Amino acid sequence: MAIVMARGLRKTFRVADKQPGLMGTLRHLVRRRWRSVEAVRDVSFSIEPGEVVGFLGPNGAGKTTTLKLLSGLIHPSAGEVMVAGHRPFRRRRPFLESITLVMGQKQQLIWDLPPLDSLRVNAAVYGIDDLEARRRVAELAEMLELGEELTRPVRKLSLGQRMKAELLAALLHRPRVLFLDEPTLGLDVNAQARVRQFLADYNRRTGATVLLTSHYMADITALCPRVLLIHQGALFHDGGLAELSERLAPWRQVRLELGAVLPAEQLAAYGEIESLEGREVRLLIPRERLTATVSRLLTQLPVLDLEVSDPPIEELIGRLFRQGTVEP
């Protein structure tokens, strides 16, 4: 049975339609005009317990609005949503104890106090006794590689340390469902890798369900076998990341290092030239012609090095968002 279910989910906001300039401001004061913005349009999907699902879309596509609907922060305009057997917008205690929402651009820790003080407050809110709270903090701190950072004021922590402390606070009550909105936003490469590793370990240990949004494709490729793609408020793909890549990349990327500089006209006979810088060449070659073309390259050109790979997933997803469809 699905632990997260959305069916025909819609959210429409009523916003003021103000014209720019002084006259626009005066008209807005005298007679306000409004327009409707449909942030989420007929979104339907379900997530099974223990799944880790990536939720992708460009800025303004409706990702954060959908997460807020699933966590009960806002009420849907239409449709049905169930999370862990509850209707989120009712915000009842059993529901709140079963979920957590982490937003990379917002914090729940008290700025001038050490994280441990905020954790004690969280434990009291969720009715966790002191002994059990200390045990959970120690367990999560070990997984997150946090030590003395928990005793320093939050304002003195680095962004990476602060994000890990935020995750600890969000998971202290052992939620069954994690809604993560850009959890690695602004972190350096090493901090991102550590957060990703923690989330993977936490999912394996606890079986928690994770719905993750991120602008870093490394987060998605490392954690999410399945992805949901949303564009202009509408869901247009729900499926495996690997099969999506396979479907959208009917060609392979071939990188060449040549022994001499060759003209583009000569190289174009072997495939589409993606880049050409001196003796470094990248070609796009259809899958069905790959073996024969590579054989020709090796016998007909002065090849010093050759590498065959799939096109980067970032390019594939970017192309999807530009066209708003999964059709190749």
C-alpha angles and dihedrals in degrees: 000000000000115000092199120037131171123178124183090339116186135173123186123184125202109221133180114258101216123173118223124256135036095297090050090053092049093048089048090055093049100039120009122208124202136197134189122242116197103211096173122028124194096320116180129175142125132216125205123222112279096018121136108210129183118220111202136182142125122272110295094018094123103260098127092041089054092050090050090051091050092048093047098244091125133026119243118244089217141347135052131281130181127180122184089343095307137104101241100212091063087066095205120175098251089053094048090049091054100052142047132194120205118187116189093213095049132060136207098189117101106253101221098038131074115260090248090067092052089047090055089053091050091049091052092048091054094042095244112156120235097254094049091044092054091049093051093046091051092049095048093041090056092050091047094043092239121150128140089007087081091064097049123086112268091239090063095054124097118247091257093049090047092051091051090049089050090053091050091052092047093051100042092100091049100240120202093216126045120197106192118187110191095326092174096045111146096000122133120249095265094048091048091053092050093050091049091050091049093051091049091049092046091051091050094047100044106023089231118168115239131198108186133187120192142155089211109088090199088069091054098043092047098047113018124070088175130047137194115206121203128186127179090349096307127106110232104169137032117172150082119326093220095051090045090055091047092050096047098044109062087163140057129230114236119193117200134190108197131200091228140021110265129192119260091238091063094047093047089068089072101047147312111315109232095176137353122191114163107295093349113095134174118196132187110218127181112251094237091056097040101101095046093044094049089051090053092047092053095047101038104037134053094252116181096173135005131188128182120201144150116266112265112276089230090065092048094050091044090054090050093054092048092054097031093220139083094229110121 
